[in-house]
Structures are given as C-alpha cells and as structure tokens.
Amino acid sequence: MGDYPLEELGGKTPLQVARKPNLDWIAANGRNGLLRTIPEGTNPGSDIAIMSILGYDPKKYRLGRGPLEAAGMGIKLKKGEFAFRCNFITQKKGVIADYSAGHITTEEAQELINELKNEFKSLGDFYPGISYRHLFVLKKVPDDADNIKTTPPHDVVGGKVSDYLVRPEGNKTAKILNEMMLRSEQILSEHPVNISRLKTGKNPANMIWLWGEGKKPVMKTLGEKYGISGAVVSAVTVVKGIGVCAGMTKLEVPGATGYYDTNYENKAKYALRALEDHDLVLIHIEAPDEAGHVGDIERKIEAIENIDSRLLGNIIDALEGEYKIAVMADHLTPIKVRGHVSDPVPISIYSTGGRKDEVKCFDENSVVEGSLGVLEGNRFMDIFIRDEQGGNI
C-alpha cells in the first residue's frame, strides 16, 4: 500500500489522502519507522518481503516462489523436482498485455488447467489455484535447471514475449519450458473458455507464464526460532506457503479472494479466533498491490480504507488484555511504476505496555521521524517479539 507522491493527489500518496483512523491510531500510540523488506540484490516480491518480515534472511533462504506456493497448496515436492508459479496471461501480437488474463475466474481457469494437464502430462503436473495464479511442477528435470532465470510477468507488462522467455539460451531446461509456454498459446487460444471471453470483451487467458522456480524448501520454524506458535491469513498461495514452511497454521477463510472483493470481516474474525490458541497471526491483504499493478488510484485508496475500517477496526475493537499489533506494507507497488520496488516500507508497532514516539499518522513521510529509524526487514521479529529497541542500522 506504500507509494510515491502523485500529481493527481496534489503531491500526496494514497496513504496520505485515505481515511484511516485506525492505522493513524496505531502510529500515534506506538513506535514508527521504515523497514527494508527487500535486501539489496534480491527481487522485490512478496515472497522475499514476507520471509524478511518473519525473520528469515532472503539471501540465506533462496527458496523460490514456486516451491513456497507448492507448500501453501499442500503439495509435497520430491527430491530433484522443480516447482514454478504458473500465471495465465494475455498476450497480444507477441506482447505481454495482461499478467492476470483479466483476472480470469477460478472456474474458467480450472477448465484450462485440465486441458494443459492432458497436453503436457509427460513433462510434469499442473495444479489449479485461484484466478490466474497456479502451479506447475517439472518432473524430469535436466541437470542445468539450477542455472535458469525467469521473469515475473507483472514486471514486464507491455514487453515482448520473446524478450522475457526463460534464459539462458542453449539451456536444456529453458528450452523445455519455453517450448511449453509457446505451445500453450496455440492450445489455449482455441479453447471454448477463451472464445467466450473474447466474445464478451474480456482478456483471454491465451498463454501460460512460468516463473519463480525452485526446489523443496527447508527452513526453521517460528517455534524453533522464537519459541512461539503462529497462524497465517491470506488468499495468496505464496504467503500461505511461507507460513507452512515456518510451521504456522494455514487458515482457510471463506470469501478471501486476493482481490478487491476479499472478505475483510472474515479475515479479522478468523485471525481473532486463531489468537485464542496461537501466539501470533500474520494477516496479508493483496488488494492494494493489485491496484498498484493496474495504476488505479481510487481502488488503492479504497483498499487502504477497507483495511482500516473493515479489518483493522474490527481487530482493535475485539482485542483485550495485553497485546502487540504491527502494521506495514510488505513492499511498495507504486501507481506510477505499476510494479514492485525495493524502497523501505512504512511500519508502526503498538503495544499495550510499550513505548511511543512523536509520530501522529501512518504514511510514508510521517514514519520517517519515528524512533525505529530504518531497519533491515529480518530485524522486525526481534523488535516485535523480543521487544528490542530498534534504531537505525
């Protein structure tokens, strides 16, 4: 939900203009600062950011988005297998036009996944997810698979397909994957689901895009690292997967979609229920990120206000006794960029028995004056759980 100043908002960010009394209350009654969730040299994605926030150094745990999503879906990878995030995208005349295929419905996507399963069963397995987000596991993995490089489609919308296929050229694994992606365009374009979508003016899911590759993840649990139990609330599979790998309970929340229409109230309800027998709950909301990717200012403001009133307000009203609550972006997805960036994110931490600083509002500029200073992402848990001081690194 973090962003850059926008001319359309009079030089302010969506966070600065949104009505967010609960976020501001936490900032005004807690400690504030900036959190560098994306270490230098790493890709600015939710997988890197969430791992960092939970206390894992992303440079040490190079796990890949695909295997994390596999864990979130309950898929157990075998030794040597490679998992990939599989997007349905829209390509037009060789250009990546839409990273989400018009946010295709889960039901439509299931039909397309079934078609791909039959076509490419000799290479590996497709696993259906939600909307455009799915998984592919490569079974017969060449010995050069560790050397491939893939590109997230949301980072290259408007770019040529040929410029962002799997690299390097001459790599056996890259050749297999690229042939499959290009072949998928022929198969999917002729499918009744996409013919119907075109007739109704919707973007077709006429190609798959594989990225975020990796092997089976291995990491310490939160119990082993901090002596606590945790649960995770998210509609995004990679966030669930990180939670599973960290030993957290994965909560399935009715109405959680990972989009603007997600059920904020249910996320609050299930999180509060989990706190009855867990020490910590991580709640992840995707809506501001989706708005950033399509450059929709109003939707981003609306998402921030929904987080504040429909999620955070319900949680604060229900909490009793001693507790701590932290709010932050996982990464910035600026409207102007329409992609992720590595800038530090705003963070506020409130504790019923803790300290507070002079900050009054939760936004990118105000928190700079806070007592936490600028922190490396994987220091957050030490400050939040162990109540360390913080301060500039």
KESEFI-969747 format. One record per residue: residue number from 0; x negated, y, z negated of N, C-alpha, C in turn. Coordinates in steps of 0.2 Angstrom, whole numbers, always signed. Example, Ala and Ser with C-alpha at 12.3 -4.5 7.8 and 13.67 -1.06 7.14 Angstrom:
2
     i     n_u     n_v     n_w    ca_u    ca_v    ca_w     c_u     c_v     c_w
     0     -66     -28     -39     -62     -22     -39     -66     -16     -39
     1     -64     -11     -35     -68      -5     -36     -64      +0     -39
END
This chain:
393
     i     n_u     n_v     n_w    ca_u    ca_v    ca_w     c_u     c_v     c_w
     0      -4      -6      +0      +0      +0      +0      -4      +6      +0
     1     -11      +6      -1     -15     +11      +0     -16     +14      +7
     2     -18     +20      +8     -18     +23     +14     -22     +29     +14
     3     -22     +32     +20     -26     +38     +22     -21     +44     +22
     4     -23     +50     +21     -18     +56     +22     -15     +56     +29
     5      -9     +58     +29      -6     +58     +36      -3     +65     +37
     6      -4     +67     +43      -1     +74     +46      +7     +74     +45
     7     +10     +68     +46     +17     +68     +46     +20     +69     +39
     8     +15     +68     +34     +17     +68     +27     +14     +75     +24
     9     +12     +79     +28      +9     +85     +26      +2     +84     +22
    10      -1     +80     +25      -8     +78     +22      -8     +74     +16
    11      -2     +71     +15      -2     +66      +9      -2     +59     +11
    12      -2     +54      +7      -2     +47      +8      +5     +45      +7
    13      +7     +39      +9     +14     +36      +7     +14     +35      +0
    14      +9     +33      -4      +9     +33     -11     +11     +40     -15
    15      +8     +45     -12      +9     +51     -15     +16     +54     -14
    16     +19     +52      -8     +26     +55      -7     +32     +50     -10
    17     +30     +44     -11     +35     +39     -13     +38     +41     -20
    18     +44     +39     -21     +47     +40     -28     +45     +33     -32
    19     +41     +34     -37     +38     +28     -40     +37     +29     -48
    20     +42     +31     -51     +41     +32     -59     +38     +27     -63
    21     +39     +21     -61     +36     +15     -65     +28     +14     -64
    22     +26     +15     -57     +19     +15     -56     +16     +21     -59
    23     +19     +27     -59     +16     +33     -62     +16     +32     -70
    24     +21     +29     -73     +21     +27     -80     +15     +23     -82
    25     +14     +18     -78      +8     +14     -80      +1     +18     -79
    26      +1     +22     -74      -5     +26     -73      -6     +31     -79
    27      +0     +34     -81      -1     +39     -86      -2     +36     -93
    28      -1     +30     -94      -1     +27    -101      -7     +22    -101
    29     -11     +21     -95     -16     +16     -95     -23     +19     -93
    30     -27     +15     -90     -33     +16     -88     -33     +16     -80
    31     -37     +20     -77     -36     +20     -69     -43     +20     -66
    32     -43     +19     -60     -50     +19     -56     -49     +16     -49
    33     -54     +14     -46     -54     +11     -39     -58      +4     -40
    34     -55      +0     -36     -58      -7     -36     -60      -9     -29
    35     -66     -11     -28     -69     -13     -22     -68     -20     -21
    36     -62     -22     -18     -60     -29     -17     -63     -32     -11
    37     -66     -28      -7     -69     -31      -1     -76     -30      -1
    38     -81     -35      -3     -88     -34      -3     -91     -32      +3
    39     -96     -28      +3     -99     -27     +10    -101     -33     +14
    40    -100     -33     +20    -102     -39     +24     -96     -44     +25
    41     -90     -43     +21     -85     -48     +22     -79     -45     +25
    42     -75     -49     +28     -69     -47     +32     -64     -44     +27
    43     -61     -38     +29     -56     -35     +24     -49     -39     +25
    44     -48     -45     +22     -42     -48     +22     -39     -50     +15
    45     -33     -52     +15     -30     -54      +9     -34     -59      +5
    46     -36     -64      +9     -40     -70      +6     -46     -67      +2
    47     -50     -63      +5     -56     -60      +2     -54     -56      -4
    48     -49     -52      -3     -47     -47      -9     -44     -51     -15
    49     -39     -56     -14     -36     -59     -19     -41     -63     -23
    50     -46     -67     -19     -51     -70     -23     -55     -66     -27
    51     -57     -60     -25     -61     -55     -28     -57     -53     -35
    52     -50     -51     -34     -46     -49     -40     -46     -54     -45
    53     -46     -61     -43     -45     -66     -48     -52     -68     -51
    54     -57     -64     -49     -64     -66     -52     -69     -70     -48
    55     -67     -71     -42     -71     -76     -38     -75     -71     -33
    56     -82     -72     -33     -86     -68     -28     -85     -71     -21
    57     -82     -67     -17     -81     -70     -10     -87     -72      -6
    58     -93     -69      -8     -99     -71      -4    -101     -78      -7
    59     -99     -80     -13    -101     -86     -15     -96     -91     -13
    60     -90     -90     -13     -84     -94     -11     -82     -93      -4
    61     -86     -95      +1     -84     -93      +8     -79     -99     +10
    62     -73     -98      +8     -68    -104      +9     -64    -104     +16
    63     -63     -98     +19     -59     -98     +25     -52     -98     +23
    64     -48     -94     +27     -41     -93     +26     -37    -100     +28
    65     -39    -103     +33     -36    -109     +35     -35    -114     +29
    66     -41    -116     +26     -41    -121     +20     -37    -119     +14
    67     -37    -112     +13     -33    -109      +7     -26    -110      +9
    68     -24    -109     +15     -17    -109     +17     -15    -117     +16
    69     -19    -121     +18     -18    -128     +18     -16    -130     +10
    70     -20    -127      +6     -19    -129      -1     -12    -126      -4
    71     -11    -120      -1      -4    -117      -3      +2    -121      +0
    72      +1    -125      +5      +6    -129      +8      +6    -136      +6
    73      +1    -138      +1      +1    -144      -2      -2    -149      +3
    74      -6    -147      +8     -10    -151     +12     -17    -153     +10
    75     -18    -159      +9     -25    -161      +7     -30    -163     +13
    76     -35    -158     +13     -39    -159     +19     -44    -165     +17
    77     -46    -169     +23     -50    -174     +22     -57    -172     +23
    78     -62    -176     +21     -69    -173     +22     -70    -172     +30
    79     -73    -167     +32     -75    -165     +38     -70    -162     +42
    80     -63    -162     +40     -58    -158     +44     -59    -151     +43
    81     -56    -147     +48     -56    -140     +48     -49    -138     +49
    82     -47    -133     +44     -41    -130     +45     -41    -123     +47
    83     -36    -121     +51     -35    -115     +54     -29    -112     +53
    84     -28    -105     +52     -22    -101     +52     -20    -101     +59
    85     -14    -103     +60     -11    -103     +67      -5     -98     +68
    86      -6     -92     +71      -1     -87     +72      +2     -89     +79
    87      +9     -88     +79     +12     -87     +85     +12     -79     +87
    88      +9     -78     +93      +8     -71     +95     +12     -70    +102
    89     +12     -64    +104     +15     -62    +111      +9     -59    +115
    90      +7     -63    +120      +3     -60    +125      +6     -58    +131
    91      +4     -52    +134      +7     -49    +140      +2     -47    +145
    92      +2     -51    +150      -4     -50    +156     -11     -50    +153
    93     -12     -55    +149     -18     -56    +146     -20     -52    +140
    94     -16     -48    +137     -17     -43    +132     -13     -46    +126
    95     -16     -45    +120     -13     -47    +113      -8     -41    +112
    96      -1     -42    +113      +4     -37    +112      +7     -37    +105
    97      +7     -42    +102     +11     -43     +95      +8     -49     +92
    98      +5     -47     +86      +2     -53     +82      +7     -57     +78
    99     +13     -55     +78     +18     -59     +75     +24     -62     +79
   100     +23     -61     +86     +29     -63     +90     +35     -60     +88
   101     +36     -54     +87     +42     -51     +85     +45     -53     +78
   102     +40     -56     +74     +42     -59     +68     +48     -64     +69
   103     +46     -69     +73     +50     -74     +75     +53     -78     +69
   104     +59     -80     +70     +62     -83     +64     +59     -90     +62
   105     +59     -92     +56     +56     -99     +54     +59    -104     +58
   106     +66    -104     +59     +69    -109     +63     +67    -110     +70
   107     +66    -104     +73     +64    -104     +80     +56    -107     +80
   108     +52    -105     +76     +46    -107     +75     +45    -114     +74
   109     +49    -117     +70     +49    -124     +69     +50    -128     +76
   110     +55    -126     +80     +56    -129     +87     +49    -129     +91
   111     +46    -123     +91     +40    -123     +95     +34    -127     +92
   112     +34    -127     +85     +29    -131     +82     +30    -139     +84
   113     +36    -141     +84     +37    -148     +86     +35    -149     +93
   114     +35    -145     +97     +33    -145    +104     +25    -146    +104
   115     +22    -142    +100     +15    -142    +100     +12    -148     +97
   116     +16    -151     +92     +14    -157     +89     +13    -163     +94
   117     +18    -163     +98     +18    -168    +104     +12    -167    +109
   118     +11    -161    +111      +7    -160    +116      -1    -161    +114
   119      -2    -159    +107      -9    -159    +105     -11    -164    +100
   120      -7    -169     +99      -7    -174     +93     -14    -177     +94
   121     -17    -178     +99     -24    -181    +100     -29    -177     +97
   122     -28    -170     +96     -33    -166     +93     -33    -164     +86
   123     -26    -164     +83     -25    -163     +76     -18    -162     +75
   124     -16    -159     +69     -10    -159     +66      -8    -151     +66
   125      -1    -150     +68      +2    -143     +66      +6    -144     +60
   126      +6    -139     +56     +11    -139     +50     +15    -132     +50
   127     +21    -133     +50     +25    -127     +50     +25    -123     +44
   128     +25    -116     +44     +25    -112     +38     +31    -107     +39
   129     +30    -101     +38     +36     -96     +38     +35     -91     +44
   130     +40     -90     +48     +40     -85     +53     +34     -86     +58
   131     +30     -82     +59     +24     -83     +64     +18     -86     +61
   132     +18     -88     +54     +12     -90     +50     +12     -98     +50
   133      +7    -101     +53      +7    -108     +52      +0    -111     +52
   134      -1    -117     +52      -7    -120     +51      -9    -126     +56
   135     -15    -126     +58     -17    -132     +62     -24    -135     +59
   136     -24    -141     +59     -30    -145     +56     -33    -149     +62
   137     -39    -147     +63     -43    -151     +68     -46    -157     +65
   138     -44    -163     +68     -46    -169     +65     -53    -171     +68
   139     -54    -171     +74     -60    -174     +77     -65    -168     +78
   140     -69    -166     +73     -72    -160     +73     -80    -161     +75
   141     -82    -158     +81     -89    -158     +83     -93    -156     +78
   142    -100    -157     +79    -105    -156     +74    -107    -148     +74
   143    -104    -145     +79    -106    -137     +79    -101    -133     +76
   144     -96    -136     +73     -90    -132     +71     -92    -126     +66
   145     -97    -128     +62     -99    -123     +57    -101    -116     +60
   146    -103    -116     +66    -105    -110     +70    -100    -106     +73
   147     -94    -108     +73     -89    -104     +77     -87     -98     +74
   148     -85     -93     +77     -82     -86     +75     -75     -85     +78
   149     -71     -84     +74     -64     -82     +76     -62     -75     +74
   150     -56     -73     +77     -54     -66     +75     -47     -66     +73
   151     -45     -62     +68     -38     -62     +66     -34     -58     +71
   152     -29     -60     +74     -25     -56     +79     -23     -50     +77
   153     -21     -49     +71     -18     -42     +69     -24     -37     +69
   154     -30     -39     +70     -35     -34     +70     -37     -32     +77
   155     -34     -35     +82     -36     -34     +89     -30     -33     +94
   156     -24     -31     +91     -18     -29     +95     -20     -24    +100
   157     -18     -26    +106     -20     -21    +112     -26     -23    +115
   158     -30     -28    +113     -36     -31    +116     -34     -36    +120
   159     -39     -38    +125     -39     -43    +130     -39     -50    +126
   160     -35     -55    +128     -36     -61    +125     -43     -64    +126
   161     -45     -63    +132     -52     -66    +134     -58     -63    +130
   162     -57     -57    +127     -62     -54    +124     -63     -57    +116
   163     -57     -60    +114     -57     -62    +107     -56     -69    +106
   164     -57     -73    +111     -56     -80    +110     -62     -83    +105
   165     -62     -89    +103     -67     -92     +99     -74     -92    +102
   166     -78     -90     +98     -85     -89    +100     -90     -94     +96
   167     -96     -95     +98     -99     -93    +104     -98     -97    +110
   168     -99     -94    +116     -98     -98    +122    -103    -104    +122
   169    -101    -109    +125    -105    -115    +125    -104    -120    +119
   170    -101    -117    +114    -100    -121    +108     -94    -126    +109
   171     -95    -133    +107     -90    -138    +109     -84    -137    +105
   172     -84    -135     +99     -78    -133     +95     -74    -128     +98
   173     -78    -122    +100     -75    -116    +103     -71    -118    +109
   174     -74    -122    +113     -71    -124    +120     -65    -128    +119
   175     -65    -133    +114     -59    -136    +112     -53    -132    +110
   176     -54    -127    +106     -49    -123    +103     -47    -118    +108
   177     -51    -115    +112     -49    -110    +117     -45    -114    +123
   178     -47    -120    +125     -43    -123    +130     -36    -124    +127
   179     -35    -126    +120     -29    -127    +117     -25    -121    +117
   180     -28    -115    +115     -24    -109    +115     -21    -107    +121
   181     -26    -107    +126     -24    -105    +133     -18    -110    +136
   182     -19    -116    +135     -14    -121    +137      -7    -120    +133
   183      -7    -117    +127      -1    -116    +124      +3    -111    +127
   184      +0    -106    +130      +4    -101    +134      +8    -104    +139
   185      +6    -109    +143     +10    -112    +148     +15    -116    +145
   186     +14    -119    +140     +19    -123    +136     +25    -119    +133
   187     +23    -114    +129     +27    -110    +125     +32    -105    +130
   188     +29    -103    +135     +32     -98    +140     +38    -102    +143
   189     +38    -108    +144     +44    -112    +147     +49    -115    +142
   190     +47    -113    +135     +52    -116    +130     +58    -112    +130
   191     +64    -116    +129     +71    -113    +128     +71    -107    +123
   192     +67    -108    +117     +67    -103    +112     +64     -96    +115
   193     +59     -97    +119     +56     -90    +121     +60     -88    +127
   194     +63     -92    +131     +68     -89    +136     +73     -86    +134
   195     +76     -88    +128     +82     -85    +125     +79     -78    +121
   196     +73     -78    +118     +71     -72    +115     +70     -67    +121
   197     +67     -68    +126     +66     -63    +132     +73     -61    +134
   198     +78     -65    +135     +85     -63    +137     +88     -58    +132
   199     +86     -58    +126     +89     -54    +121     +84     -48    +119
   200     +79     -47    +123     +75     -41    +122     +69     -42    +116
   201     +68     -48    +114     +63     -50    +109     +57     -52    +112
   202     +52     -50    +108     +45     -53    +110     +45     -60    +109
   203     +42     -64    +115     +42     -71    +114     +36     -73    +111
   204     +36     -79    +108     +30     -82    +104     +27     -87    +110
   205     +24     -84    +114     +21     -87    +120     +14     -89    +120
   206     +11     -89    +114      +4     -91    +113      +3     -93    +106
   207      -2     -97    +105      -4     -98     +98     -11     -95     +97
   208     -13     -93     +91     -19     -90     +90     -22     -93     +84
   209     -28     -96     +84     -31     -99     +79     -37     -95     +76
   210     -37     -95     +69     -42     -91     +66     -43     -93     +58
   211     -47     -90     +55     -48     -91     +48     -50     -98     +46
   212     -55    -101     +50     -57    -108     +49     -60    -110     +43
   213     -60    -116     +41     -64    -118     +35     -63    -125     +33
   214     -67    -128     +28     -66    -135     +26     -63    -134     +19
   215     -62    -140     +16     -58    -141     +10     -62    -136      +4
   216     -58    -132      +1     -61    -128      -4     -62    -131     -11
   217     -68    -129     -14     -69    -131     -21     -71    -125     -25
   218     -68    -124     -30     -69    -118     -35     -67    -120     -42
   219     -69    -116     -47     -67    -117     -54     -60    -114     -55
   220     -57    -117     -59     -50    -114     -61     -50    -108     -66
   221     -45    -105     -66     -45     -99     -71     -45    -102     -78
   222     -43    -108     -80     -44    -111     -86     -51    -112     -88
   223     -55    -115     -83     -62    -116     -84     -66    -109     -84
   224     -64    -104     -81     -67     -98     -81     -66     -93     -87
   225     -59     -93     -88     -57     -88     -93     -53     -91     -99
   226     -51     -98     -99     -48    -101    -104     -40     -99    -104
   227     -37     -97     -98     -30     -95     -98     -27    -100     -92
   228     -20    -100     -93     -16    -103     -88     -13     -97     -84
   229     -11     -99     -77      -9     -94     -73      -3     -97     -68
   230      +1     -92     -65      +6     -94     -60      +5     -88     -55
   231      +7     -90     -49      +7     -86     -43     +14     -85     -40
   232     +16     -79     -38     +22     -77     -35     +21     -74     -28
   233     +22     -77     -23     +20     -74     -16     +24     -78     -11
   234     +26     -75      -5     +28     -78      +0     +23     -80      +5
   235     +17     -77      +4     +11     -78      +9      +7     -84      +7
   236      +6     -89     +12      +4     -95     +10      -4     -95      +8
   237      -8     -90     +10     -15     -90      +8     -15     -88      +1
   238     -11     -83      -1     -11     -81      -8      -9     -87     -13
   239      -4     -91     -11      -2     -97     -14      -8    -102     -15
   240     -11    -102      -9     -17    -107      -9     -22    -105     -13
   241     -24     -99     -14     -29     -97     -18     -27     -98     -26
   242     -21     -97     -27     -18     -99     -34     -19    -106     -35
   243     -17    -110     -30     -18    -118     -31     -25    -119     -33
   244     -29    -117     -29     -37    -118     -30     -39    -116     -36
   245     -36    -110     -39     -38    -108     -45     -34    -111     -51
   246     -31    -116     -50     -27    -120     -55     -21    -117     -57
   247     -18    -112     -53     -12    -109     -55      -6    -113     -53
   248      +0    -112     -56      +6    -115     -54      +9    -110     -48
   249     +11    -114     -43     +14    -111     -37     +21    -110     -38
   250     +24    -104     -38     +31    -104     -39     +35    -103     -33
   251     +40    -106     -31     +44    -105     -25     +50    -101     -27
   252     +50     -95     -24     +55     -90     -26     +60     -90     -21
   253     +67     -91     -22     +72     -90     -17     +72     -83     -14
   254     +72     -82      -8     +73     -76      -5     +66     -72      -4
   255     +60     -75      -5     +54     -72      -4     +52     -74      +3
   256     +51     -68      +7     +50     -69     +14     +43     -67     +17
   257     +40     -62     +13     +34     -59     +15     +35     -54     +20
   258     +41     -51     +20     +43     -46     +24     +47     -40     +21
   259     +50     -36     +24     +53     -30     +21     +59     -33     +17
   260     +62     -38     +19     +69     -40     +16     +67     -45     +10
   261     +61     -46      +8     +60     -50      +2     +64     -49      -4
   262     +65     -54      -8     +69     -53     -14     +65     -51     -20
   263     +65     -44     -21     +60     -41     -26     +63     -43     -33
   264     +70     -43     -34     +73     -45     -40     +71     -52     -42
   265     +71     -57     -37     +70     -64     -39     +62     -65     -41
   266     +58     -61     -37     +51     -61     -39     +50     -59     -46
   267     +53     -54     -48     +52     -51     -55     +55     -57     -60
   268     +61     -60     -58     +64     -65     -63     +60     -71     -64
   269     +57     -73     -58     +53     -79     -59     +46     -78     -62
   270     +44     -72     -61     +37     -70     -65     +38     -70     -72
   271     +44     -67     -74     +45     -66     -81     +47     -73     -84
   272     +50     -77     -81     +51     -84     -83     +45     -88     -84
   273     +40     -87     -79     +34     -90     -80     +29     -88     -86
   274     +30     -82     -88     +26     -79     -93     +28     -83    -100
   275     +34     -86    -100     +36     -90    -106     +31     -96    -108
   276     +28     -98    -102     +23    -104    -104     +16    -103    -100
   277     +15     -97     -97      +9     -96     -94      +6     -89     -97
   278      -1     -89     -97      -4     -83     -99      -4     -77     -95
   279      -4     -78     -88      -5     -73     -83      -1     -75     -77
   280      +2     -70     -74      +6     -71     -67      +4     -66     -62
   281      +2     -68     -57      +0     -64     -51      +6     -63     -46
   282      +8     -57     -45     +14     -56     -40     +11     -52     -34
   283     +12     -55     -29     +10     -52     -22     +16     -50     -18
   284     +15     -44     -15     +21     -41     -11     +17     -39      -4
   285     +20     -42      +1     +17     -41      +8     +20     -35     +12
   286     +26     -33     +10     +30     -28     +14     +25     -22     +16
   287     +22     -18     +11     +18     -13     +13     +13     -14     +19
   288     +10     -20     +18      +5     -22     +23      +8     -23     +30
   289     +14     -26     +30     +17     -27     +37     +19     -20     +40
   290     +21     -15     +36     +22      -8     +38     +16      -5     +41
   291     +11      -6     +37      +4      -3     +39      +2      -6     +46
   292      +3     -12     +47      +1     -15     +54      +5     -13     +60
   293     +11     -11     +59     +15      -8     +64     +15      +0     +64
   294     +12      +3     +59     +12     +10     +59     +19     +13     +57
   295     +22     +10     +53     +29     +13     +51     +29     +16     +44
   296     +28     +23     +45     +28     +27     +38     +34     +26     +34
   297     +40     +26     +37     +46     +26     +32     +46     +19     +29
   298     +45     +14     +33     +45      +7     +30     +40      +6     +24
   299     +34      +9     +25     +29      +9     +20     +31     +12     +14
   300     +34     +18     +14     +37     +22      +8     +42     +18      +5
   301     +47     +15      +9     +52     +11      +7     +50      +5      +3
   302     +45      +2      +5     +42      -4      +2     +39      -2      -5
   303     +35      +3      -5     +32      +6     -11     +38      +7     -16
   304     +43     +10     -14     +49     +12     -19     +52      +6     -21
   305     +53      +1     -17     +56      -6     -19     +52      -9     -24
   306     +45      -9     -23     +41     -12     -28     +42      -9     -34
   307     +42      -2     -34     +43      +1     -41     +49      +0     -44
   308     +55      +1     -41     +62      +0     -44     +64      -7     -45
   309     +63     -11     -39     +67     -17     -39     +62     -23     -42
   310     +56     -22     -42     +51     -27     -45     +48     -24     -52
   311     +44     -19     -52     +41     -17     -57     +45     -14     -63
   312     +51     -11     -61     +55      -8     -66     +59     -14     -70
   313     +61     -19     -66     +64     -25     -70     +59     -28     -74
   314     +52     -29     -73     +47     -32     -77     +46     -28     -83
   315     +45     -21     -82     +43     -17     -88     +49     -17     -93
   316     +55     -17     -90     +61     -17     -95     +62     -23     -99
   317     +60     -29     -96     +61     -35     -99     +55     -37    -104
   318     +49     -35    -103     +43     -37    -107     +44     -34    -114
   319     +42     -39    -119     +42     -37    -126     +36     -39    -129
   320     +34     -36    -135     +28     -38    -139     +22     -35    -136
   321     +16     -39    -137     +10     -37    -134      +9     -39    -127
   322      +7     -35    -122      +6     -37    -115      +1     -32    -112
   323      -1     -35    -106      -5     -30    -102      -2     -31     -95
   324      -2     -26     -91      +0     -26     -84      -4     -22     -80
   325      -6     -24     -74     -11     -21     -69      -7     -20     -63
   326      -8     -14     -59      -5     -13     -53     -11     -11     -48
   327     -11     -14     -42     -16     -12     -37     -14     -14     -30
   328     -17     -11     -25     -17     -14     -18     -22     -19     -18
   329     -21     -25     -14     -27     -29     -13     -32     -27      -8
   330     -29     -23      -3     -34     -20      +2     -29     -14      +5
   331     -33      -9      +8     -29      -4     +12     -27      -6     +19
   332     -21      -5     +21     -19      -6     +28     -16      +1     +30
   333     -21      +6     +32     -18     +12     +34     -14     +13     +40
   334      -9     +17     +40      -5     +18     +46      -8     +20     +52
   335     -14     +24     +52     -17     +26     +57     -21     +20     +60
   336     -24     +16     +56     -28     +10     +58     -24      +5     +61
   337     -18      +3     +58     -14      -2     +59     -18      -9     +58
   338     -23      -9     +53     -26     -15     +52     -29     -14     +45
   339     -33     -19     +42     -36     -19     +36     -43     -15     +36
   340     -44     -11     +31     -51      -8     +30     -54     -10     +23
   341     -60      -8     +22     -64     -11     +16     -64      -6     +11
   342     -61      +0     +11     -61      +5      +6     -59      +3      -1
   343     -62      +5      -6     -59      +3     -13     -52      +5     -13
   344     -48      +1     -18     -41      +2     -18     -39      +5     -25
   345     -34      +9     -26     -32     +11     -32     -29      +6     -37
   346     -31      +7     -43     -29      +2     -49     -28      +5     -55
   347     -22      +3     -58     -20      +5     -65     -19      -1     -70
   348     -22      +0     -76     -21      -5     -81     -18      -3     -87
   349     -12      -5     -89      -9      -3     -95      -9      -9    -100
   350     -10      -7    -107     -10     -12    -112      -6      -9    -118
   351      -2     -13    -121      +2     -11    -127      -2      -8    -132
   352      -8     -11    -133     -13      -9    -138     -19      -6    -136
   353     -19      -4    -129     -25      -2    -126     -26      +6    -126
   354     -32      +8    -122     -33     +15    -121     -30     +18    -115
   355     -30     +24    -115     -28     +28    -109     -32     +34    -107
   356     -32     +36    -101     -36     +42     -99     -31     +47     -97
   357     -34     +52     -93     -30     +58     -92     -26     +58     -85
   358     -27     +52     -81     -23     +52     -75     -15     +52     -76
   359     -12     +55     -72      -4     +55     -73      +0     +51     -67
   360      -4     +50     -62      +0     +47     -56      -4     +42     -53
   361      +0     +37     -50      -3     +31     -47      -4     +33     -39
   362     -10     +35     -37     -11     +36     -30     -18     +36     -29
   363     -20     +36     -22     -27     +36     -20     -32     +41     -23
   364     -29     +47     -24     -33     +53     -26     -33     +53     -34
   365     -28     +53     -37     -27     +54     -44     -31     +49     -48
   366     -32     +42     -46     -35     +37     -50     -43     +38     -50
   367     -45     +42     -45     -52     +43     -45     -55     +47     -51
   368     -51     +50     -54     -53     +54     -61     -52     +49     -67
   369     -50     +43     -66     -49     +38     -71     -55     +36     -75
   370     -54     +33     -80     -60     +30     -84     -63     +24     -82
   371     -60     +20     -77     -63     +14     -75     -68     +15     -70
   372     -68     +21     -67     -73     +23     -61     -72     +18     -55
   373     -77     +16     -52     -77     +12     -46     -80      +5     -48
   374     -76      +0     -47     -78      -7     -50     -78     -12     -44
   375     -83     -16     -44     -83     -22     -40     -77     -26     -41
   376     -73     -29     -36     -67     -32     -37     -67     -38     -42
   377     -73     -42     -42     -73     -48     -46     -75     -46     -53
   378     -75     -40     -55     -76     -37     -62     -69     -36     -65
   379     -64     -36     -61     -57     -34     -64     -55     -39     -69
   380     -56     -45     -68     -53     -50     -73     -57     -49     -80
   381     -63     -47     -80     -67     -46     -86     -64     -40     -90
   382     -62     -35     -86     -59     -29     -89     -52     -31     -92
   383     -48     -35     -87     -41     -36     -89     -40     -41     -94
   384     -44     -47     -94     -43     -52     -98     -47     -51    -104
   385     -54     -50    -103     -59     -49    -109     -59     -42    -112
   386     -55     -37    -109     -55     -30    -111     -62     -27    -112
   387     -66     -28    -106     -72     -25    -106     -71     -17    -104
   388     -76     -13    -105     -75      -6    -104     -73      -4     -97
   389     -77      -6     -92     -77      -4     -85     -82      +1     -84
   390     -81      +7     -81     -86     +12     -79     -89     +10     -72
   391     -92     +15     -69     -95     +15     -63    -100      +9     -62
   392    -101      +6     -57    -106      +1     -56    -112      +4     -53
END
